[in-house]
Amino acid sequence: MDKLIDLFEAILPISEDEKNRIKELVKKENIKKKTKYVEEGYVCRKMGFVVDGIFKVVRTSSAGDEFIPYFISEGHFAVALESFTNQVPSEEYIEAITPCVVITISREAFNQLETEVQNFPKIISFLKEKALIEKHKLKTEMLNDDAETRYRKLAQKQPTVIQYVPQNNIAQYLGITQYTLSRIRGKS
């Protein structure tokens, strides 16, 4: 719980009473490997701050092909943001690649925190903006960089992904075959 509160406080101050209220409303969960944290086609009713472990976000194309737009690791939120914010069915699922520990904020708890913790709306706005900027940068890199450069950047930004995520998932994320990934890894 402290890691989540520390993240919030790094953005804006929170009183002791507000910290206690946050601790009352959130819950720590252990998520088993291969468990879906968010289901595609259903409204996302929770967000989880990842304390430990790695999730993959999976989308399905109109042709039925699955692709991985990004991984979620320690210090980031596992949430289908559009679904959670607008309460519409999710267009993606989020699945634990490794055993994960998350601090979960339900939609109901989120609504309470918005009214009971003075700076919570501003903190969330800041975090959403930061996430959107990161996703935009990631999309730009995916379009402009070759596979080898994308792999190097992934290894630099999320070394635990390289260490713990199966090669087929990394290849799927990079948009390459496992053979090409093996060749790139051989050069590194």
Kinemage of the C-alpha trace (Angstrom):
@kinemage 1
@onewidth
@group {chain A} dominant
@subgroup {mainchain}
@vectorlist {calphas} color= white
{ca met a 1} P 0.000 0.000 0.000
{ca asp a 2} L 2.850 2.337 0.824
{ca lys a 3} L 4.241 2.221 -2.731
{ca leu a 4} L 0.920 3.451 -4.112
{ca ile a 5} L 0.647 6.219 -1.530
{ca asp a 6} L 4.286 7.194 -2.177
{ca leu a 7} L 3.476 7.477 -5.887
{ca phe a 8} L 0.472 9.699 -5.156
{ca glu a 9} L 2.456 11.857 -2.719
{ca ala a 10} L 5.258 12.333 -5.237
{ca ile a 11} L 2.662 14.171 -7.342
{ca leu a 12} L 0.661 16.070 -4.687
{ca pro a 13} L 0.410 15.959 -0.879
{ca ile a 14} L -2.072 13.705 0.926
{ca ser a 15} L -3.075 14.113 4.583
{ca glu a 16} L -2.696 11.291 7.127
{ca asp a 17} L -6.483 10.869 7.291
{ca glu a 18} L -6.611 10.602 3.495
{ca lys a 19} L -3.804 8.024 3.508
{ca asn a 20} L -5.758 5.959 6.012
{ca arg a 21} L -8.882 6.233 3.865
{ca ile a 22} L -6.939 5.053 0.807
{ca lys a 23} L -5.668 2.065 2.802
{ca glu a 24} L -9.251 1.236 3.824
{ca leu a 25} L -10.573 1.345 0.257
{ca val a 26} L -7.868 -0.481 -1.701
{ca lys a 27} L -6.917 -4.137 -1.434
{ca lys a 28} L -3.768 -6.105 -2.073
{ca glu a 29} L -4.213 -9.060 -4.436
{ca asn a 30} L -2.002 -11.926 -5.510
{ca ile a 31} L -2.671 -12.782 -9.155
{ca lys a 32} L -1.608 -16.180 -10.469
{ca lys a 33} L 0.313 -16.579 -13.702
{ca lys a 34} L -1.985 -16.780 -16.785
{ca thr a 35} L -4.898 -15.201 -14.886
{ca lys a 36} L -6.797 -12.456 -16.686
{ca tyr a 37} L -6.978 -9.314 -14.587
{ca val a 38} L -9.189 -7.533 -17.142
{ca glu a 39} L -11.457 -9.394 -19.584
{ca glu a 40} L -12.000 -8.315 -23.185
{ca gly a 41} L -15.647 -7.511 -23.939
{ca tyr a 42} L -16.508 -6.669 -20.324
{ca val a 43} L -16.494 -3.336 -18.522
{ca cys a 44} L -13.271 -2.825 -16.551
{ca arg a 45} L -14.344 -2.192 -12.957
{ca lys a 46} L -10.915 -2.038 -11.312
{ca met a 47} L -7.408 -0.744 -11.714
{ca gly a 48} L -4.343 -2.304 -10.188
{ca phe a 49} L -1.047 -0.739 -9.204
{ca val a 50} L 1.573 -3.382 -9.956
{ca val a 51} L 3.818 -3.986 -6.943
{ca asp a 52} L 5.472 -7.082 -8.395
{ca gly a 53} L 5.202 -9.079 -11.610
{ca ile a 54} L 4.437 -8.494 -15.274
{ca phe a 55} L 1.184 -8.325 -17.224
{ca lys a 56} L 0.649 -8.318 -20.965
{ca val a 57} L -2.041 -6.277 -22.679
{ca val a 58} L -3.584 -8.179 -25.595
{ca arg a 59} L -5.816 -6.801 -28.343
{ca thr a 60} L -7.533 -8.757 -31.084
{ca ser a 61} L -7.568 -7.437 -34.660
{ca ser a 62} L -10.695 -7.543 -36.832
{ca ala a 63} L -9.122 -10.595 -38.534
{ca gly a 64} L -8.964 -12.370 -35.158
{ca asp a 65} L -5.193 -12.062 -34.706
{ca glu a 66} L -3.927 -11.216 -31.234
{ca phe a 67} L -1.184 -8.665 -30.691
{ca ile a 68} L 0.533 -7.231 -27.633
{ca pro a 69} L 0.707 -3.421 -27.654
{ca tyr a 70} L 2.627 -3.247 -24.359
{ca phe a 71} L 3.624 -4.898 -21.100
{ca ile a 72} L 2.791 -3.604 -17.620
{ca ser a 73} L 5.424 -4.049 -14.935
{ca glu a 74} L 6.171 -2.856 -11.416
{ca gly a 75} L 5.242 0.747 -10.709
{ca his a 76} L 2.583 0.990 -13.433
{ca phe a 77} L -1.184 0.518 -13.506
{ca ala a 78} L -2.952 -2.503 -14.962
{ca val a 79} L -6.178 -1.010 -16.306
{ca ala a 80} L -8.155 -0.861 -19.530
{ca leu a 81} L -8.268 2.915 -19.231
{ca glu a 82} L -10.999 3.718 -21.760
{ca ser a 83} L -13.233 0.986 -20.360
{ca phe a 84} L -12.601 1.990 -16.740
{ca thr a 85} L -13.098 5.711 -17.374
{ca asn a 86} L -16.127 5.529 -19.688
{ca gln a 87} L -17.602 2.271 -18.318
{ca val a 88} L -17.741 0.661 -21.773
{ca pro a 89} L -16.665 -2.896 -22.711
{ca ser a 90} L -12.897 -3.344 -22.895
{ca glu a 91} L -11.274 -3.867 -26.286
{ca glu a 92} L -8.333 -5.650 -24.674
{ca tyr a 93} L -7.544 -8.124 -21.964
{ca ile a 94} L -4.793 -7.921 -19.392
{ca glu a 95} L -3.185 -11.198 -18.326
{ca ala a 96} L -0.513 -12.007 -15.761
{ca ile a 97} L 2.608 -13.408 -17.434
{ca thr a 98} L 4.236 -14.003 -14.055
{ca pro a 99} L 2.718 -14.261 -10.591
{ca cys a 100} L 1.762 -10.666 -9.730
{ca val a 101} L 1.015 -8.587 -6.669
{ca val a 102} L -1.278 -5.619 -7.267
{ca ile a 103} L -2.984 -3.005 -5.160
{ca thr a 104} L -6.493 -2.962 -6.579
{ca ile a 105} L -8.796 0.043 -6.600
{ca ser a 106} L -12.356 -0.926 -7.502
{ca arg a 107} L -14.523 1.488 -9.493
{ca glu a 108} L -16.588 2.115 -6.352
{ca ala a 109} L -13.477 2.844 -4.257
{ca phe a 110} L -12.150 5.081 -7.040
{ca asn a 111} L -15.379 7.125 -6.975
{ca gln a 112} L -15.131 7.472 -3.193
{ca leu a 113} L -11.481 8.541 -3.382
{ca glu a 114} L -12.397 11.211 -5.933
{ca thr a 115} L -14.703 12.841 -3.391
{ca glu a 116} L -12.883 12.046 -0.134
{ca val a 117} L -9.220 12.696 -1.033
{ca gln a 118} L -8.782 16.337 -1.977
{ca asn a 119} L -5.944 15.964 -4.504
{ca phe a 120} L -6.996 12.573 -5.898
{ca pro a 121} L -8.652 13.939 -9.088
{ca lys a 122} L -5.533 16.000 -9.889
{ca ile a 123} L -3.239 13.044 -9.152
{ca ile a 124} L -5.255 10.773 -11.452
{ca ser a 125} L -5.333 13.440 -14.158
{ca phe a 126} L -1.537 13.713 -13.964
{ca leu a 127} L -1.112 9.919 -14.122
{ca lys a 128} L -3.486 9.631 -17.116
{ca glu a 129} L -1.607 12.363 -18.958
{ca lys a 130} L 1.715 10.659 -18.229
{ca ala a 131} L 0.338 7.300 -19.455
{ca leu a 132} L -1.011 8.860 -22.660
{ca ile a 133} L 2.342 10.491 -23.385
{ca glu a 134} L 4.142 7.166 -22.779
{ca lys a 135} L 1.729 5.317 -25.078
{ca his a 136} L 2.073 7.945 -27.802
{ca lys a 137} L 5.862 7.728 -27.596
{ca leu a 138} L 5.672 3.920 -27.701
{ca lys a 139} L 3.442 3.968 -30.805
{ca thr a 140} L 5.792 6.400 -32.532
{ca glu a 141} L 8.763 4.161 -31.745
{ca met a 142} L 6.906 1.077 -32.995
{ca leu a 143} L 6.233 2.833 -36.304
{ca asn a 144} L 9.645 4.443 -36.770
{ca asp a 145} L 12.157 1.991 -35.286
{ca asp a 146} L 13.293 -1.324 -36.699
{ca ala a 147} L 12.846 -4.515 -34.659
{ca glu a 148} L 16.398 -4.500 -33.334
{ca thr a 149} L 16.072 -0.931 -32.045
{ca arg a 150} L 12.672 -1.706 -30.489
{ca tyr a 151} L 14.189 -4.734 -28.729
{ca arg a 152} L 17.103 -2.655 -27.402
{ca lys a 153} L 14.712 0.007 -26.089
{ca leu a 154} L 12.526 -2.631 -24.427
{ca ala a 155} L 15.606 -4.158 -22.769
{ca gln a 156} L 16.645 -0.714 -21.544
{ca lys a 157} L 13.223 0.455 -20.301
{ca gln a 158} L 11.829 -2.837 -18.986
{ca pro a 159} L 14.695 -5.291 -18.353
{ca thr a 160} L 12.423 -7.552 -16.290
{ca val a 161} L 10.282 -8.109 -19.399
{ca ile a 162} L 13.322 -9.407 -21.288
{ca gln a 163} L 14.248 -11.566 -18.294
{ca tyr a 164} L 10.855 -13.122 -17.438
{ca val a 165} L 8.512 -12.881 -20.437
{ca pro a 166} L 8.391 -15.854 -22.846
{ca gln a 167} L 10.128 -15.246 -26.180
{ca asn a 168} L 6.932 -15.790 -28.164
{ca asn a 169} L 5.283 -12.880 -26.268
{ca ile a 170} L 8.267 -10.604 -26.851
{ca ala a 171} L 8.275 -11.521 -30.558
{ca gln a 172} L 4.525 -10.860 -30.728
{ca tyr a 173} L 5.031 -7.464 -29.066
{ca leu a 174} L 7.825 -6.566 -31.496
{ca gly a 175} L 5.809 -7.801 -34.484
{ca ile a 176} L 8.468 -10.306 -35.551
{ca thr a 177} L 8.953 -14.069 -35.634
{ca gln a 178} L 10.659 -15.954 -32.818
{ca tyr a 179} L 13.444 -16.801 -35.264
{ca thr a 180} L 14.094 -13.100 -35.924
{ca leu a 181} L 14.019 -12.429 -32.183
{ca ser a 182} L 16.617 -15.168 -31.596
{ca arg a 183} L 18.820 -13.581 -34.244
{ca ile a 184} L 18.475 -10.134 -32.621
{ca arg a 185} L 19.194 -11.554 -29.163
{ca gly a 186} L 22.273 -13.273 -30.562
{ca lys a 187} L 23.649 -9.895 -31.662
{ca ser a 188} L 23.036 -8.261 -28.262
